[in-house]
Amino acid sequence: MSYPRISIVTPSLNQVDTIESAMRSVLGQNESLARIGGWPVEYIVIDGGSTDGTCEVIANYRDQLAYGVSEVDRGQSHALNKGFAHATGDVVGWLNADDLLLPGALARVCEIFAQANCDVVCGSCQYVFADGRTEIRAVRPWQFEELFVCDPIHQPSSFWRRAWHEQVGGLDEQLHYGMDWDLWLKLVRGGASFELVDDLLSVYRITGLNKTSTGGDRRNREMYEILLRYAEGDARLLTELAYRVLWPLKRIRRRVPEWFYRPLSDGALTMMLVGLGPMFGFRRVRRCTHPFE
C-alpha cells in the first residue's frame, strides 16, 4: 500500500514552556510511520522572532527539521503560509506550539488517506483545560452539516491534501483567529471531500492564554466577517441574529449582575428557538451562537 508523505508546520512566538513537547510529539511520529512503511514526517518550524528562549529550544532539533527560521512575521497566518510554501508532502497540517500530536497519529492519518477516497481527514481531539479537566471531542456528521454557522472541526486533528491547500490559496493572512475555519469553508466550497473519523489524534491545551480565549470583541468581529463571506439563506439570517442580538446580550454580563442579564439572554435565545427552530432546526439555531463568545 502506498502512503502519502505528511508535512507538518508549527508556528511559534515566545512559547518556551510548550514548544519542546509539541516538537517532540511531531518528531516522535517517525517510529510508527516506519512500522507501516510510511515516509518520515517532513517537519517545518516557523518562529516569529521569539526572545524567551524558544529559539534555543528549536535549535536543539535543527538537524531533524526540513526547514526552520526565526524572524519577525505578520502574524500566525503569515507564518503558516511561509511554512506551507516549503512543504513538499502530499498531505499537510499544522500543530501550534502549545498543542500535541498523540503517538501514532500520523501513521493512522496515512492509513486513512490510503484507504479512503478523501481530501481532508478530521479526527477527534482531547481538550485539556487549565483546571486539569479533559474532554474528548469528535466531529459528528450533524455537526459538520452546521459548518456554515459554527466550526466543529478540531484544527490540530485535521489534515488535508497539499494540492487542495494550494488550489484554495492557503490561509488568509488578514485573519488572526478564524483562519482555520475560513480554510475549511474554502475547501468545502471548492468541492473537497471530508472524512470524519473517531480516531483520537491530538491534544489541544486550553491555557486561558490561547488567542481563542483572549480575542474578545476583535475575535467575534472576525468570526462574523468570515460567516458573511460564505453564509447564504438561513445561515446568513442566523448569523445576523446571533451577532447583532444574542452576542450584545452576552456582552451585558460583563457589566451587570447575572440576575439582570440572564433572563434577557435566555429569553432572546428561547424566542429564536421557538420562532426559527421549526423552520431551520432547533440544533442549528442553538449552534449559531457558538462562534461568538
N, C-alpha and C positions, 0 to 999 in steps of 0.2 A: 504494500500500500504506500502511495506517495503522500507525504505530509508537507504542508506548507511551512515555509520559514516565517518566524514571527519576529517583528521588530517592536520593541517597547521603548517609549520615550518617558523620561522622568524630568519634569521641570522643578526647579528648586530656588528658594531665596531665603537665606538665613534660617535653615531648618536643621541645625546641627544635632538636635536631640533625636530626630527621627530618620534622617537621610540614610544612615548606615543600615538600619534594619530594613528599610524599603529596598535599598540596593541589593542587599543580601538575599531578600525574598525573590528578586528577579534572577540574579545570577545563580541562585540555588536551584532554578528550574532545569538547568542543563543535565543533571543526573537523570531525572525522569524522562526528559526528552531523548537522551541517549538510549534508555531502555526500550523505547518504542521505535528506535531507528530514525528519530527526527533530527532536524538541524539544531545546532546550538542557538540560543536566543541572541538576536542582534540587539545590543543594549546601548542606548544613547541617553546621555545626561546633559541637560541644558541648564546651567546655573545663571541667575540674573545678576551676578556680582556680589555674592554673599560676603559679609565681613565678620561672621561669628564663628568661623572655624569649619563651616560646611565645605569649603573648597579643599581644605586639608583632608577631610574625610574622603571626598571624591577622588583625590589624588592617590589615595591608597589602593584604589581599584582601577586606576587608569589603564593598566595593561589588559583588563578584562572588558573594556568598553570599545564599541565600534567607533564611537565619536563622543567627545566631551569638550565643553567650553564653559568658561565663566566670563560673562561680560554683561553690561547693562542692556536690558531689553525694554520693550514697550508693554510688558505685561505677560500674563500666563499664556494667552492665546498666541501671541507673537513667539514666545519661547517654544511652544509646542510646534508651531509651524516650522520654525527653524530646525527642530529635531526631526520632524517628519520629512523634511527636504533631504535629509541624509539617510533615510530609511531605504533599504533595498528588499526587505522581506515581502512575502506575498500577503501577509496579514499584519495589521498594526494595532496598537493600543497604547494607552498611556497610564502610568501609575504615578500619582502625586507623591511627594516626598514624605508625607505623613500617613500613607496607606501601605498595605502589604498584599502581595500575591501569596496564596496558600500553596503548600507543597503539591506538586503535580498538576497545578492549574493549567499551565501552558501545554503540557502533554495531552491533557483532556481536550483542550481547545483544538489542538491539531487533529485529534481523532474526530471531533465533531465536524470540522471543516472538511475532512477527508471523506466522511460518511454521508453528510447531509449536503444537499444542493442549496447552499445558502450563501449570503454575502456578509451577514452580520450575526455574531453569536452573543447573546445576552444571558449571563448566568446569575446565580444568586450571590448575595454579599452579606457578610457578617458585620453589623454595625456595633461598634464598641463605644459606649458613652463615657463621659468624664467620671461619672459616679460608679463605673465598673459594670453597669448593666450591659447585656449583649442581646442582640435581636437579629435573626436571620430573615432576610427579605428576598423573595423571588419575584420574577416578573411574570404575572399571570396573563393569559390571553385577554381577559376582560380589561385588565389594566392597560395593556398595550393598545387596545382599541380607543383608550381615552388620551392617547399621546398628544392630541391637538388641544387638550385643555389642562393636562397635567403630565409631568415627566415621571414615569415609573421605573426608568432604566437606571441601573446601578453602574456608573461610569467605570470604576476600576475592574468590574467583571464583564466588560464589553470589549469585543474585538471585531475588526471589520477588514475587508479586503482593501489593500492599498490602492488598487485600481479605482475603486469606488471613492476612496478618500480624495484622490486626485480629480476624479470626474466632477465631484460636487464643489471643488475649490478649497478643500481643507477647512480649517476653522476661521470664523470671522474674528479678525483681530480687534474689532471695535467692541467685542463683548468680553466682559470680565467675570461674569457669574454663570451665565447660561450657555456658554459656547458648546457644551456637550449636547444639551437639548436641541439647540439650533442645528447641530450636525445630524442628530437622529432624524429630525424633521426634513432636512435636505435629502437624506438618504431615502426616507420613505417616499417623498415626493418624486425622487428620481427613479423609483421602482426597485430599489434594493430589497432583497428578501431577508427577513429576520428569523433566526432560530432561537426560541426561548427555551432555556434548559434549567433544570433544578440544581445542577452541579454547583457546589459552593466553591467559588474561585478566588475571592479576595476578602480583605478586611478594610473597612472604612472607619477610621478613628475620628470620632466627633469630640474635639477638644474644647469647643467653645470659642476657639480662635480661627476656625475654618472660615473661608470667605462666605460660605452659605449662611453661617451663623452670625456674621458681623456685618453683612452687606446692607441691612436696613432698607431705607427708602430707595436708595440707589439701585439695590438689587431688585426690589419689587418693580421699579420702573423698567428695568431691563427685561424682566420676565414678561411684562405687559407688552413691550415693544416686539419681543420675539413672537409672542402669540399673534399679534396683529399682522406679522409677516405671512402667517400660514393659515390662521383660523378663518373659516368661512361658515356661513349659515348659523346654525345653533351654537357652534363653538365660539363664534365671534360675539354673539349675544351674551353667552355665559361669561366670556372673558370681560366684557364691558361691565356687566353687573358685579362680578367678583371684584374687579379692580376699583370701580367707581362707587360701589355701595358697601360691600362687605369688608373690603380692606380698610376704608376710612373708619368703619365702626371698630375694627380690630385696633386701630391706632388710638382710639379713645382710651383704651385700657392703660396706656402709658401715663395718663394724666388724671384719671378719675377712679374712684373705688369700684371694685368688682360688682357690688350690688347695683351700681348705676349702669355700667356698660354691658353687663352680661345679658339682661333682658333685651336690650336693643339689638345686640349682635345675634343672639339666639333667635329672637323674633324675626329679624330680617331673613336669616337663613331658613327658618321654618316657612316663611311666606314664599321664598323661592322654591323650596322643595314641594310645597303644596301646589303652587301655581304652575311650575315648569316641569316638575318630576314626571307627571303623567305623559307629557309630550316628549321629553328628551331623555328620560330615565333618571330615577332618583339617585343612583350611584354617580352618574355623570354630573348631575347638578351639584352634588356634595363635593366631588373631587375638583370642581373648577376653582374652588377657593384655595387649594393646596399650594399653588405657586407663590402666593402672597402671604408672607409671614410678618 
